[in-house]
Amino acid sequence: MEPVGTLGHLVLHVGPVQLTGVILTTWIIMLALMLFAFFTRNLKLIGGSCQTILESAIIAAQNTIEAVLPRHAELVFPFITTLWVFILISNLSGLIPGVDSPTSDLSVSSGLAVLVFLSVHWFGIKSQGLKKYLYHYIKPTPIMLPFHIISEISRTLALAVRLFGNIFSLQLVAFFVLMIAGFLVPVPLLMLHIVEAIIQAYIFGMLALIYIAGGIQYQELKIEKEEGEKL
C-alpha cells in the first residue's frame, strides 16, 4: 500500500484498488457520525449547553420536516436529518487545509442524488403500497408515463450537479484568491465558505424532503378525493 499526493488528492494503492482522498474523507466523516450517534444515545434529562444546542438543532429539523410533511414526519425524519448533517460536515471539511470536500466531487454528489431518487420511491411505496404508488405514473393518462420518468431523472441530475457545482466552485474561488492575495484575506473567505456550506446542505435536504413529500402527498390527495366522492 503506497500513498501518493496530499490528503486532498491522496491515492492509496491497495492492490488493483485505488482509494482517493475524497473516499477516505467520506469514510472518516461516516465513522465520526456513527461514533457521535453511539456516544449520544443516552442523553440526560437535564443536560449541559452542548446537549441543549443538539436538542435545539433536532427540534428545528423536526419542525421544518413537519411543516412540509406533517403526517409522515416521523417516517422521513431520520433520513432527511442524516442527509443534512452529512452534507453539512462534508461541505465544511473543505476548510481543512489540503482536504477536498467530498461534495466537491461529482461522484459523491451523484451518489447522494441517487439516494434521494431511491428514497422517494421507497417512502412512497412504504406509506401507500406498491400498486397505489405506481398508479400515479399513468395519471391523468398513460401518455404521461414517459414525461414523469424524464422529470424524475432530470431533477436527480440537477440535484447532483447543483451541489457539486456550488461546492466545487467555492473551493476553486478560495484557491485562486489565496494564490493571488496570499493569506491576508482568510477570515472573510472562511465566513463565506461556512455560510455557503450551510445553505447548500439546507437546500439539498429541503429539495429531497419536497420530492419525498410530493410522492407521498399525491397519493394522499388522491385517496382523500376518492373518499370525498364516496361521501
C-alpha positions as MATLAB code, in Angstrom:
seq = 'MEPVGTLGHLVLHVGPVQLTGVILTTWIIMLALMLFAFFTRNLKLIGGSCQTILESAIIAAQNTIEAVLPRHAELVFPFITTLWVFILISNLSGLIPGVDSPTSDLSVSSGLAVLVFLSVHWFGIKSQGLKKYLYHYIKPTPIMLPFHIISEISRTLALAVRLFGNIFSLQLVAFFVLMIAGFLVPVPLLMLHIVEAIIQAYIFGMLALIYIAGGIQYQELKIEKEEGEKL';
ca = [
       0.000    0.000    0.000;
       1.654    3.196   -1.198;
       0.182    6.673   -0.518;
       0.621    9.273   -3.215;
      -0.029   13.043   -3.013;
      -1.623   15.200   -0.328;
      -4.745   14.242    1.614;
      -6.945   16.189   -0.790;
      -5.675   14.191   -3.767;
      -4.325   11.200   -1.882;
      -4.406    7.866   -3.638;
      -3.814    4.670   -1.699;
      -2.992    1.724   -3.895;
      -4.312   -1.440   -2.256;
      -3.533   -3.976   -4.949;
      -5.592   -3.054   -8.019;
      -7.893   -0.830   -5.931;
      -7.261    2.910   -5.655;
      -8.683    4.842   -2.724;
      -8.749    8.590   -3.298;
      -8.667   11.298   -0.651;
     -12.344   12.020   -1.221;
     -13.271    8.413   -0.439;
     -11.127    8.380    2.697;
     -12.580   11.684    3.871;
     -16.094   10.345    3.300;
     -15.332    7.234    5.346;
     -13.850    9.337    8.145;
     -16.982   11.511    8.236;
     -19.262    8.454    8.309;
     -17.198    6.881   11.097;
     -17.274   10.131   13.088;
     -21.063   10.358   12.730;
     -21.526    6.748   13.844;
     -19.323    7.309   16.899;
     -21.173   10.533   17.703;
     -24.528    8.740   17.472;
     -23.204    5.933   19.689;
     -21.937    8.199   22.465;
     -25.050   10.412   22.453;
     -27.626    7.612   22.551;
     -28.221    8.047   26.316;
     -28.695   11.747   26.940;
     -29.534   13.148   30.358;
     -32.935   14.595   31.170;
     -31.275   17.908   32.004;
     -28.041   18.237   30.097;
     -25.420   20.883   29.622;
     -25.007   23.549   26.978;
     -23.827   21.096   24.306;
     -26.894   18.906   24.799;
     -29.118   21.986   24.686;
     -27.632   23.030   21.343;
     -28.050   19.495   19.999;
     -31.660   19.289   21.142;
     -32.410   22.712   19.643;
     -30.998   21.599   16.294;
     -33.082   18.402   16.373;
     -36.241   20.322   17.250;
     -35.585   22.820   14.443;
     -35.112   19.974   11.941;
     -38.251   18.234   13.189;
     -40.331   21.416   12.907;
     -39.057   22.005    9.358;
     -39.968   18.469    8.285;
     -43.386   18.644    9.969;
     -44.141   21.891    8.143;
     -43.652   20.154    4.788;
     -44.864   16.637    5.575;
     -46.896   16.666    8.814;
     -48.455   13.193    8.531;
     -45.230   11.334    7.815;
     -42.636   13.478    9.612;
     -41.531   10.612   11.875;
     -41.072    8.345    8.860;
     -38.703   10.613    6.930;
     -37.064   12.437    9.881;
     -34.068   10.053   10.284;
     -33.222   10.109    6.577;
     -33.561   13.856    5.991;
     -31.741   14.804    9.194;
     -28.865   12.427    8.454;
     -28.664   13.872    4.962;
     -28.462   17.407    6.340;
     -25.753   16.536    8.861;
     -23.625   14.508    6.452;
     -23.705   17.122    3.686;
     -23.005   19.970    6.113;
     -19.961   18.249    7.581;
     -18.770   17.234    4.109;
     -19.080   20.824    2.906;
     -17.226   22.174    5.946;
     -14.435   19.605    5.629;
     -13.114   21.658    2.715;
     -11.971   24.240    5.280;
      -9.242   21.863    6.424;
      -6.010   22.670    4.521;
      -5.150   20.008    1.974;
      -8.564   18.320    2.153;
     -11.105   18.354   -0.656;
     -14.746   18.367    0.404;
     -16.438   15.079   -0.591;
     -19.369   17.054   -2.000;
     -16.997   18.849   -4.375;
     -16.615   15.501   -6.151;
     -19.308   14.737   -8.721;
     -19.354   11.044   -7.848;
     -20.280   11.782   -4.220;
     -22.954   14.352   -5.057;
     -24.336   11.972   -7.706;
     -24.458    9.167   -5.153;
     -26.412   11.391   -2.771;
     -28.807   12.381   -5.568;
     -29.386    8.726   -6.484;
     -30.032    8.004   -2.807;
     -32.701   10.710   -2.787;
     -34.168    9.305   -6.014;
     -34.496    5.855   -4.465;
     -35.828    7.237   -1.188;
     -38.694    8.997   -2.972;
     -39.956    5.649   -4.248;
     -39.168    3.821   -1.020;
     -41.155    6.195    1.185;
     -43.953    6.434   -1.370;
     -44.327    2.662   -1.548;
     -43.910    2.253    2.214;
     -46.662    4.753    3.003;
     -49.188    3.848    0.287;
     -48.294    0.433   -1.099;
     -46.711   -0.514   -4.422;
     -49.865   -0.567   -6.548;
     -51.221    2.780   -5.391;
     -47.826    4.434   -5.701;
     -47.144    3.248   -9.251;
     -50.647    4.215  -10.316;
     -49.856    7.940  -10.290;
     -47.375    7.500  -13.161;
     -50.228    6.922  -15.568;
     -52.464    9.707  -14.259;
     -54.297   11.524  -15.681;
     -53.471    9.497  -18.799;
     -50.919    6.752  -19.625;
     -49.353    9.155  -22.134;
     -47.839   10.999  -19.150;
     -45.698    7.993  -18.144;
     -42.550    8.952  -20.140;
     -42.857   12.575  -19.017;
     -42.997   11.524  -15.358;
     -39.903    9.371  -15.843;
     -37.985   12.137  -17.642;
     -38.954   14.604  -14.916;
     -37.608   12.383  -12.145;
     -34.355   11.666  -13.985;
     -33.762   15.335  -14.811;
     -34.386   16.539  -11.264;
     -31.985   13.871   -9.955;
     -29.272   15.106  -12.328;
     -29.997   18.711  -11.348;
     -29.730   17.804   -7.671;
     -26.306   16.229   -8.166;
     -24.892   18.971  -10.386;
     -26.212   21.783   -8.157;
     -24.440   20.542   -5.033;
     -21.252   19.617   -6.871;
     -21.104   22.883   -8.828;
     -21.608   25.144   -5.824;
     -19.105   23.449   -3.516;
     -16.507   22.878   -6.234;
     -16.699   26.486   -7.440;
     -16.460   27.742   -3.848;
     -13.259   25.774   -3.266;
     -11.885   26.869   -6.642;
     -12.529   30.543   -5.901;
     -10.939   30.170   -2.473;
      -7.870   28.574   -4.054;
      -7.383   31.364   -6.611;
      -7.967   34.118   -4.072;
      -5.377   32.651   -1.744;
      -2.965   32.233   -4.655;
      -3.334   35.875   -5.646;
      -3.809   37.631   -2.312;
      -1.990   35.175   -0.073;
      -3.242   34.603    3.437;
      -4.160   38.243    4.031;
      -7.873   37.677    3.465;
      -8.616   34.325    5.145;
     -11.370   35.426    7.544;
     -13.928   36.769    5.010;
     -13.236   33.771    2.797;
     -13.685   31.444    5.740;
     -17.031   33.015    6.645;
     -18.195   32.780    3.027;
     -17.337   29.085    2.955;
     -19.191   28.398    6.207;
     -22.322   30.262    5.090;
     -22.334   28.597    1.668;
     -21.795   25.165    3.244;
     -24.820   25.648    5.497;
     -27.004   26.983    2.687;
     -26.160   24.188    0.248;
     -26.752   21.482    2.857;
     -30.111   23.030    3.730;
     -31.179   23.370    0.069;
     -30.243   19.791   -0.792;
     -32.114   18.423    2.208;
     -35.162   20.586    1.545;
     -35.331   19.521   -2.097;
     -35.085   15.877   -1.024;
     -37.870   16.476    1.503;
     -40.059   18.176   -1.107;
     -39.535   15.344   -3.611;
     -40.430   12.734   -0.980;
     -43.436   14.760    0.148;
     -44.593   15.069   -3.458;
     -44.591   11.302   -3.923;
     -46.462   10.697   -0.662;
     -48.919   13.581   -0.705;
     -50.007   12.892   -4.282;
     -51.362    9.588   -3.103;
     -52.942   11.162   -0.003;
     -54.745   13.794   -2.050;
     -55.996   11.093   -4.411;
     -57.305    8.990   -1.518;
     -58.980   11.991    0.139;
     -60.649   12.908   -3.146;
     -61.947    9.367   -3.631;
     -63.287    9.275   -0.057;
     -64.981   12.640   -0.578;
     -66.688   11.391   -3.725;
     -67.974    8.334   -1.895;
     -69.469   10.509    0.822;
];
